[in-house]
Amino acid sequence: MEQIEKKCFDSEIYIKKQRELINARMKEFGDKLYMEFGGKLFDDLHASRVLPGFDPNVQIRLLDSYKDDCEIIFVISAKDIEKNKIRADFGITYDMEVLRLIEKLRHRGLYVSAIVITLYEGEQSAQNFRAKLENMGERVFYHYFTKGYPTDVETIVSEAGYGRNPYIETTKKLVAITAPGPGSGKLATCLSQLYHEYKRGKKAGYAKFEKFPVWNLPLKHPINVAYESATADLGDKNVIDSYHYEAYHEIAVSYNRDLEAYPVVRNILQKITGKDIYKSPTDMGINTIASCITDDALAQYSAKQEIIRRYLRAKVDAKKNNTNKRVVETIRLLMNELNITIHDRPCVKPAEEKFMKSHAPAMAIELLDGRIVTGRKTELLSAPASAILNALKAISNIDDSIDLIQKEVLEPIVDLRHNIFKQDNTNLTLKETLVALCISANFNKNAKIAYDNLKYLRGCNAHSTHILTPNNEENLRNLGLNLTCGDRFLVGNLFDM
C-alpha cells in the first residue's frame, strides 16, 4: 500500500516570494545587504515538522539562486565553543556543526568567506578552534563584547565599540550571516560590519530572513506556540509588536528578544546610516510563510504534535540532567494553553499499552495513513528494530507471521556480539537489523519489498517507552521518523535497548 505524506506548505511559492522581497531590499540599500539568517540553512527539521511540505533545505536552495552575488559568513559564540553546546537534532557540537556546514556549502559551489568567533574573551577552546580553521585555510576573526552595549549608543558606534572589531572585507552584494544555533551573535556581526562599511563611505543595509514566529499569524496560533516551545531553553516569549502597531495600526507577532533589542538596534542603525530605516522589529524581517500555507488545519495539528514532541524531549533531557526542569514546565504551560496532552500524540498510548502488557520496552509508529504499529524488545531484537520490521510489514502488506530476515543471516551477527565482542545483551540494534534486512533482500522477495519501502517511514511519528541508545536514536532520525521517548531508564543498563 502506497503511503502518501500529507502537506500543508508550498516551498516553491515560498522561495519565489522570499526572493521578491530580498531583491527589493537589495535594490533599496544599493551597495550591499547584510542578511541575518534565522534558523538553519540546512536540515531545518523544526520547520518541516511544523509545516509538512516545508523543504528543510529551502533556505540553502534560495541562496543557490544568488550563487554569483552571495557570500556566507559563519558566526559562533566563544561561549558555545567553551561549553560544547550541542545541536540537539543531530547530536553534534556547534563547532563541529560549523565545519559540517562549510563542507556542505562548498560542495554546492557557495562561497564561505569567513568565520567569526563572537564574545571572545581569551577562551583557550576558541583559540584552538581558530587554529584548526586557519590550518584548513579559513579566514577567522574574533569579535568582542561591544563596549557600552546596550545603552551607550555613542560608545557602541565608535572606535571603542564596533570599531574594536576587525573589518571583514566582503566582495559580494548579498552577505548571508548564519550560525549553528540561536544566540551566536549574528545581529552584532551585521551591525559591526555596517559600521565599518559606512566608515569607508560605502552604502549597506541590514535585514533578517525570518521564519518563526510568523508575524501575520495570531499570537496563539499553534505554529507560533511551537516556536516558543522550541526556544523554551532561551526563555523566548512571543509578543505583539507594539512598535509595528503604533506605526501601522496593524497587529504583528514578534518575540521578546527582538522587541527588547529594537530600540537599541534602531538607534544604532540611525547613528550608523543617518536614516530611520525601520519603524518596527517586524519591518526588519522578510517572512512570507503565512501566505504559503495551503492547509491551516493540518498546520495547526502538526504544530501541536511538535509541541508535544518538544515537551517529551525536554523531560528526557531533564532526566539526563541536560536541561533545567524549568524548560519542562514552560512547555507544559504552553500545552495547557492549547488544551493538549501527550496522549494527543497518537503513538504514545499504544506504546505504553504494549509496554504494560509485555513488561518489555516498546515502541509504536504512526504510519502515514494513520495506522499504528507496535514492537517490543525480544530475546533477539531491540524494541526499535521490532517496531520498524513490523511497520515495514504493514506498509508492504506482508503477513505478520512471515520472517523478513533469514535465520542464516541473523545467527552470525548474534554470535559476533556474544562470543567475539562478549556482550551480554545480544538484542540486535536497529542498524544491525537493517543491515541484515539489506542482505536478506538479495534472496528473499518479501525482504526486498520491505527494504524498498523504507522510504515510507520518513515523516512517520514514533514513540519509545524508554530512553533509547544514541545509536538507535540516530538511526531512527536518519530514517526520517519524528521520535519521542518516555523518560524511563532501563534498570542496570540505563538506556541500552
Sequence and secondary structure as in RCSB ss.txt:
>XXXX:A:sequence
MEQIEKKCFDSEIYIKKQRELINARMKEFGDKLYMEFGGKLFDDLHASRVLPGFDPNVQIRLLDSYKDDCEIIFV
ISAKDIEKNKIRADFGITYDMEVLRLIEKLRHRGLYVSAIVITLYEGEQSAQNFRAKLENMGERVFYHYFTKGYP
TDVETIVSEAGYGRNPYIETTKKLVAITAPGPGSGKLATCLSQLYHEYKRGKKAGYAKFEKFPVWNLPLKHPINV
AYESATADLGDKNVIDSYHYEAYHEIAVSYNRDLEAYPVVRNILQKITGKDIYKSPTDMGINTIASCITDDALAQ
YSAKQEIIRRYLRAKVDAKKNNTNKRVVETIRLLMNELNITIHDRPCVKPAEEKFMKSHAPAMAIELLDGRIVTG
RKTELLSAPASAILNALKAISNIDDSIDLIQKEVLEPIVDLRHNIFKQDNTNLTLKETLVALCISANFNKNAKIA
YDNLKYLRGCNAHSTHILTPNNEENLRNLGLNLTCGDRFLVGNLFDM
>XXXX:A:secstr
        B HHHHHHHHHHHHHHHHHHH S EEEEE S SS  HHHHHHSTT  TTHHHHHHHTTGGGEEEEEE
EEHHHHHTT EETTTTEEHHHHHHHHHHHHHHTT  EEEEEEES S  HHHHHHHHHHHHTT  EEE    TTTT
T HHHHTSTTTGGGS      SSEEEEE SSTTS HHHHHHHHHHHHHHTT   EEEEE  SS TTS TT HHHH
HHHHHTGGGT  EEE HHHHHHHS   EEEHHHHHHHHHHHHHHHHHHSS   SSHHHHEE  GGGGBS HHHHH
HHHHHHHHHHHHHHHHHHHTTSS HHHHHHHHHHHHHTT  GGGSTTHHHHHHHHHHHSS EEEEE TTS EEEE
E  SSB HHHHHHHHHHHHHHT  TTS SS HHHHHHHHHIIIIIS  S   B HHHHHHHHHHHTTT HHHHHH
HHGGGGGTT EEEESS   HHHHHHHHHTT EEEE S  BTTTBT  
